[in-house]
Amino acid sequence: MEIYVSLIALIITILLLKYIFKISIKKVKALQQNTIMQEITDKFPGNMEIAKEMLEMLKNKNVKIEQAKNTKTSLYIAITNKISIADMKDNYGRIQTIAHECIHSVQDRRLLIFNFVYSNFLIIYFITITLLSIFNIIRNNMLQIFILTLLSFIQFTVRAYLEIDAMTKSKYLAKEYIERKKLCTKEESDNLIKEYDKINNIGVPFVIDNLISNSLIRICIYIIIVMI
């Protein structure tokens, strides 16, 4: 009975968080299309050059930069100290997105490495306890649900801190970069930064909800598997 209650509670929590944070994929997609802002960002250099110049502004020149292929997701990989930049030619948010990854590169390296190692450990742990539960080697499923929840909470805390810190600071780095380059008028610069504010106002709750939901969905999957 307890396991059923746990599953229902988790599902309600996931839905409730989406309601509280007003998560809307339509709003996120709508912000990605703005021809006026796109014309402004087209005045700026390519993504690789922007990343290089931002890293110089942050006095962090040791980071490797590469152009990713067949992906729209930019990443900073702490283990290799490398920024992988997605193809964002037609994305007016690219300056802030690149700033986001550059900010990651100057965050506390201990937290970055911990996040990488811990995230992979949690995946292995989840797969292991799931298999052991399927073959009835583990019988106390409620204990495993509690442990998985605790481990997921730790992962969320660290990852949320890193992401929110990068999202908060990236706007200011982008603003400083735009003003330093002087490739657009002050009015255009101000309008672009206002759009970045809109992106962050939707993006921060979206990221928090996504991180929490992913953790809770993983627990739900485990519960459903052990219930079968």
C-alpha positions as a Markdown table, in Angstrom:
| # | Residue | x | y | z |
|---|---|---|---|---|
| 1 | Met | 0.0 | 0.0 | 0.0 |
| 2 | Glu | 2.8 | 2.4 | 0.9 |
| 3 | Ile | 4.4 | 2.0 | -2.5 |
| 4 | Tyr | 1.2 | 2.9 | -4.3 |
| 5 | Val | 0.8 | 6.0 | -2.1 |
| 6 | Ser | 4.4 | 7.0 | -2.9 |
| 7 | Leu | 3.8 | 6.7 | -6.7 |
| 8 | Ile | 0.6 | 8.8 | -6.5 |
| 9 | Ala | 2.3 | 11.4 | -4.4 |
| 10 | Leu | 5.2 | 11.7 | -6.8 |
| 11 | Ile | 2.9 | 12.1 | -9.8 |
| 12 | Ile | 0.9 | 14.8 | -8.1 |
| 13 | Thr | 4.1 | 16.6 | -7.1 |
| 14 | Ile | 5.3 | 16.6 | -10.7 |
| 15 | Leu | 2.0 | 18.0 | -12.0 |
| 16 | Leu | 1.7 | 20.5 | -9.2 |
| 17 | Leu | 5.2 | 21.9 | -9.8 |
| 18 | Lys | 4.4 | 22.4 | -13.5 |
| 19 | Tyr | 1.3 | 24.3 | -12.4 |
| 20 | Ile | 3.1 | 26.4 | -9.8 |
| 21 | Phe | 6.0 | 27.3 | -12.2 |
| 22 | Lys | 3.6 | 27.9 | -15.1 |
| 23 | Ile | 5.6 | 25.7 | -17.4 |
| 24 | Ser | 4.7 | 26.3 | -21.0 |
| 25 | Ile | 6.6 | 24.8 | -23.9 |
| 26 | Lys | 4.7 | 27.2 | -26.3 |
| 27 | Lys | 6.1 | 30.2 | -24.4 |
| 28 | Val | 9.6 | 28.9 | -24.7 |
| 29 | Lys | 9.3 | 28.2 | -28.4 |
| 30 | Ala | 7.7 | 31.6 | -29.0 |
| 31 | Leu | 10.6 | 33.4 | -27.5 |
| 32 | Gln | 13.0 | 31.7 | -29.9 |
| 33 | Gln | 11.4 | 33.4 | -32.9 |
| 34 | Asn | 12.1 | 37.1 | -33.1 |
| 35 | Thr | 13.3 | 38.5 | -36.4 |
| 36 | Ile | 14.0 | 42.0 | -35.0 |
| 37 | Met | 16.3 | 40.6 | -32.3 |
| 38 | Gln | 17.8 | 38.2 | -34.9 |
| 39 | Glu | 18.9 | 41.1 | -37.1 |
| 40 | Ile | 20.7 | 42.7 | -34.1 |
| 41 | Thr | 22.6 | 39.5 | -33.2 |
| 42 | Asp | 23.5 | 38.9 | -36.9 |
| 43 | Lys | 25.8 | 42.0 | -36.5 |
| 44 | Phe | 28.0 | 40.1 | -34.0 |
| 45 | Pro | 30.8 | 37.6 | -34.7 |
| 46 | Gly | 30.4 | 33.8 | -35.0 |
| 47 | Asn | 29.8 | 31.7 | -32.0 |
| 48 | Met | 33.4 | 30.4 | -31.7 |
| 49 | Glu | 34.8 | 34.0 | -31.7 |
| 50 | Ile | 32.2 | 35.2 | -29.2 |
| 51 | Ala | 33.2 | 32.3 | -26.8 |
| 52 | Lys | 36.9 | 33.1 | -27.2 |
| 53 | Glu | 36.4 | 36.8 | -26.5 |
| 54 | Met | 34.1 | 36.1 | -23.5 |
| 55 | Leu | 36.6 | 33.7 | -22.0 |
| 56 | Glu | 39.3 | 36.4 | -22.3 |
| 57 | Met | 36.9 | 38.8 | -20.5 |
| 58 | Leu | 36.7 | 36.2 | -17.7 |
| 59 | Lys | 40.5 | 35.7 | -17.8 |
| 60 | Asn | 40.0 | 32.0 | -18.5 |
| 61 | Lys | 41.9 | 31.3 | -21.7 |
| 62 | Asn | 42.7 | 27.6 | -21.0 |
| 63 | Val | 39.2 | 26.3 | -22.0 |
| 64 | Lys | 39.0 | 24.4 | -25.3 |
| 65 | Ile | 36.2 | 25.5 | -27.6 |
| 66 | Glu | 34.7 | 23.3 | -30.3 |
| 67 | Gln | 31.8 | 23.5 | -32.7 |
| 68 | Ala | 29.3 | 20.8 | -32.0 |
| 69 | Lys | 27.5 | 19.0 | -34.9 |
| 70 | Asn | 23.9 | 17.7 | -35.1 |
| 71 | Thr | 22.9 | 19.2 | -31.8 |
| 72 | Lys | 21.2 | 22.3 | -30.5 |
| 73 | Thr | 22.5 | 22.0 | -27.0 |
| 74 | Ser | 25.7 | 23.8 | -25.9 |
| 75 | Leu | 27.6 | 22.3 | -23.0 |
| 76 | Tyr | 30.6 | 23.0 | -20.8 |
| 77 | Ile | 32.3 | 19.7 | -20.0 |
| 78 | Ala | 34.2 | 20.0 | -16.7 |
| 79 | Ile | 36.3 | 16.8 | -17.0 |
| 80 | Thr | 37.9 | 17.9 | -20.3 |
| 81 | Asn | 37.5 | 21.7 | -19.6 |
| 82 | Lys | 35.8 | 22.2 | -23.0 |
| 83 | Ile | 32.9 | 24.2 | -24.3 |
| 84 | Ser | 30.9 | 22.5 | -27.0 |
| 85 | Ile | 28.9 | 25.1 | -28.9 |
| 86 | Ala | 25.8 | 24.1 | -30.8 |
| 87 | Asp | 24.7 | 25.4 | -34.1 |
| 88 | Met | 22.9 | 28.5 | -33.1 |
| 89 | Lys | 23.2 | 30.7 | -36.2 |
| 90 | Asp | 19.5 | 31.6 | -36.2 |
| 91 | Asn | 19.1 | 31.9 | -32.5 |
| 92 | Tyr | 19.2 | 35.5 | -31.2 |
| 93 | Gly | 19.8 | 34.1 | -27.7 |
| 94 | Arg | 23.1 | 32.7 | -28.7 |
| 95 | Ile | 25.2 | 35.5 | -27.1 |
| 96 | Gln | 23.6 | 34.8 | -23.7 |
| 97 | Thr | 23.8 | 31.0 | -24.2 |
| 98 | Ile | 27.5 | 31.2 | -24.9 |
| 99 | Ala | 27.9 | 33.5 | -21.9 |
| 100 | His | 26.1 | 30.8 | -19.8 |
| 101 | Glu | 28.6 | 28.1 | -20.8 |
| 102 | Cys | 31.6 | 30.5 | -20.2 |
| 103 | Ile | 30.3 | 31.2 | -16.7 |
| 104 | His | 30.2 | 27.5 | -16.1 |
| 105 | Ser | 33.9 | 27.3 | -16.9 |
| 106 | Val | 34.8 | 29.7 | -14.1 |
| 107 | Gln | 32.6 | 28.1 | -11.4 |
| 108 | Asp | 34.0 | 26.2 | -8.5 |
| 109 | Arg | 35.7 | 23.2 | -10.1 |
| 110 | Arg | 35.1 | 21.0 | -7.1 |
| 111 | Leu | 31.3 | 21.4 | -7.6 |
| 112 | Leu | 31.6 | 20.9 | -11.4 |
| 113 | Ile | 33.6 | 17.7 | -11.0 |
| 114 | Phe | 31.3 | 16.5 | -8.2 |
| 115 | Asn | 28.2 | 17.1 | -10.3 |
| 116 | Phe | 29.7 | 15.1 | -13.2 |
| 117 | Val | 30.9 | 12.2 | -11.2 |
| 118 | Tyr | 27.8 | 12.1 | -8.9 |
| 119 | Ser | 25.4 | 12.3 | -11.8 |
| 120 | Asn | 27.0 | 9.3 | -13.5 |
| 121 | Phe | 27.1 | 7.4 | -10.1 |
| 122 | Leu | 23.4 | 8.0 | -9.7 |
| 123 | Ile | 22.6 | 6.6 | -13.1 |
| 124 | Ile | 24.6 | 3.4 | -12.3 |
| 125 | Tyr | 23.0 | 3.2 | -8.9 |
| 126 | Phe | 19.5 | 3.5 | -10.4 |
| 127 | Ile | 20.2 | 0.8 | -13.0 |
| 128 | Thr | 21.8 | -1.5 | -10.4 |
| 129 | Ile | 19.0 | -1.3 | -7.8 |
| 130 | Thr | 16.4 | -1.7 | -10.6 |
| 131 | Leu | 18.0 | -4.9 | -11.8 |
| 132 | Leu | 18.5 | -6.3 | -8.3 |
| 133 | Ser | 14.8 | -5.5 | -7.5 |
| 134 | Ile | 13.6 | -7.2 | -10.6 |
| 135 | Phe | 15.4 | -10.4 | -9.7 |
| 136 | Asn | 14.2 | -10.1 | -6.0 |
| 137 | Ile | 17.7 | -9.7 | -4.7 |
| 138 | Ile | 16.6 | -6.5 | -3.1 |
| 139 | Arg | 13.3 | -6.9 | -1.2 |
| 140 | Asn | 13.1 | -3.7 | 0.9 |
| 141 | Asn | 11.9 | -1.5 | -2.0 |
| 142 | Met | 10.7 | 1.3 | 0.3 |
| 143 | Leu | 14.2 | 1.7 | 1.7 |
| 144 | Gln | 15.6 | 1.9 | -1.9 |
| 145 | Ile | 12.9 | 4.5 | -2.7 |
| 146 | Phe | 14.0 | 6.6 | 0.3 |
| 147 | Ile | 17.7 | 6.3 | -0.6 |
| 148 | Leu | 17.0 | 7.1 | -4.3 |
| 149 | Thr | 15.0 | 10.2 | -3.2 |
| 150 | Leu | 17.8 | 11.3 | -0.9 |
| 151 | Leu | 20.5 | 10.9 | -3.6 |
| 152 | Ser | 18.3 | 12.6 | -6.2 |
| 153 | Phe | 17.8 | 15.6 | -3.8 |
| 154 | Ile | 21.6 | 16.0 | -3.4 |
| 155 | Gln | 22.0 | 15.9 | -7.2 |
| 156 | Phe | 19.2 | 18.5 | -7.7 |
| 157 | Thr | 20.7 | 20.8 | -5.1 |
| 158 | Val | 24.2 | 20.9 | -6.7 |
| 159 | Arg | 22.9 | 21.0 | -10.3 |
| 160 | Ala | 20.3 | 23.7 | -9.6 |
| 161 | Tyr | 22.9 | 25.9 | -7.9 |
| 162 | Leu | 25.3 | 25.6 | -10.9 |
| 163 | Glu | 22.6 | 26.3 | -13.4 |
| 164 | Ile | 20.9 | 29.1 | -11.7 |
| 165 | Asp | 24.2 | 30.8 | -10.9 |
| 166 | Ala | 25.2 | 30.5 | -14.6 |
| 167 | Met | 21.8 | 31.7 | -15.9 |
| 168 | Thr | 21.8 | 34.7 | -13.5 |
| 169 | Lys | 25.3 | 35.8 | -14.4 |
| 170 | Ser | 25.2 | 35.1 | -18.1 |
| 171 | Lys | 22.9 | 38.1 | -18.8 |
| 172 | Tyr | 25.5 | 40.5 | -17.2 |
| 173 | Leu | 28.3 | 38.9 | -19.1 |
| 174 | Ala | 26.3 | 39.1 | -22.4 |
| 175 | Lys | 25.4 | 42.7 | -21.6 |
| 176 | Glu | 29.1 | 43.7 | -21.0 |
| 177 | Tyr | 30.1 | 41.9 | -24.2 |
| 178 | Ile | 27.5 | 43.6 | -26.3 |
| 179 | Glu | 28.4 | 47.0 | -25.0 |
| 180 | Arg | 32.1 | 46.4 | -25.4 |
| 181 | Lys | 31.7 | 45.4 | -29.1 |
| 182 | Lys | 29.7 | 48.5 | -30.0 |
| 183 | Leu | 28.2 | 46.8 | -33.0 |
| 184 | Cys | 24.6 | 48.0 | -32.4 |
| 185 | Thr | 23.0 | 51.1 | -31.0 |
| 186 | Lys | 22.3 | 51.5 | -27.3 |
| 187 | Glu | 18.5 | 51.2 | -28.1 |
| 188 | Glu | 19.2 | 47.9 | -29.9 |
| 189 | Ser | 21.4 | 46.7 | -27.0 |
| 190 | Asp | 18.8 | 47.6 | -24.4 |
| 191 | Asn | 16.0 | 45.8 | -26.3 |
| 192 | Leu | 18.2 | 42.7 | -26.7 |
| 193 | Ile | 18.9 | 42.6 | -23.0 |
| 194 | Lys | 15.2 | 43.0 | -22.2 |
| 195 | Glu | 14.6 | 39.9 | -24.4 |
| 196 | Tyr | 17.2 | 38.0 | -22.5 |
| 197 | Asp | 15.4 | 39.0 | -19.2 |
| 198 | Lys | 12.2 | 37.5 | -20.7 |
| 199 | Ile | 14.1 | 34.3 | -21.5 |
| 200 | Asn | 15.5 | 34.1 | -18.0 |
| 201 | Asn | 12.1 | 34.8 | -16.4 |
| 202 | Ile | 10.8 | 31.7 | -18.2 |
| 203 | Gly | 14.0 | 29.7 | -18.3 |
| 204 | Val | 14.9 | 29.7 | -14.6 |
| 205 | Pro | 11.6 | 28.1 | -13.4 |
| 206 | Phe | 11.7 | 25.8 | -16.5 |
| 207 | Val | 15.2 | 24.5 | -15.5 |
| 208 | Ile | 14.2 | 24.0 | -11.8 |
| 209 | Asp | 11.1 | 22.2 | -12.8 |
| 210 | Asn | 13.0 | 20.1 | -15.4 |
| 211 | Leu | 15.6 | 19.1 | -12.8 |
| 212 | Ile | 13.1 | 18.1 | -10.2 |
| 213 | Ser | 10.8 | 16.4 | -12.6 |
| 214 | Asn | 13.6 | 14.3 | -14.1 |
| 215 | Ser | 14.6 | 13.1 | -10.5 |
| 216 | Leu | 11.0 | 12.3 | -9.6 |
| 217 | Ile | 10.3 | 10.5 | -12.9 |
| 218 | Arg | 13.3 | 8.3 | -12.3 |
| 219 | Ile | 11.9 | 7.3 | -8.9 |
| 220 | Cys | 8.4 | 6.7 | -10.5 |
| 221 | Ile | 10.0 | 4.4 | -13.0 |
| 222 | Tyr | 11.7 | 2.4 | -10.3 |
| 223 | Ile | 8.4 | 2.2 | -8.3 |
| 224 | Ile | 6.4 | 1.0 | -11.4 |
| 225 | Ile | 9.1 | -1.6 | -12.2 |
| 226 | Val | 9.0 | -3.1 | -8.8 |
| 227 | Met | 5.2 | -3.1 | -8.7 |
| 228 | Ile | 5.0 | -5.2 | -11.9 |
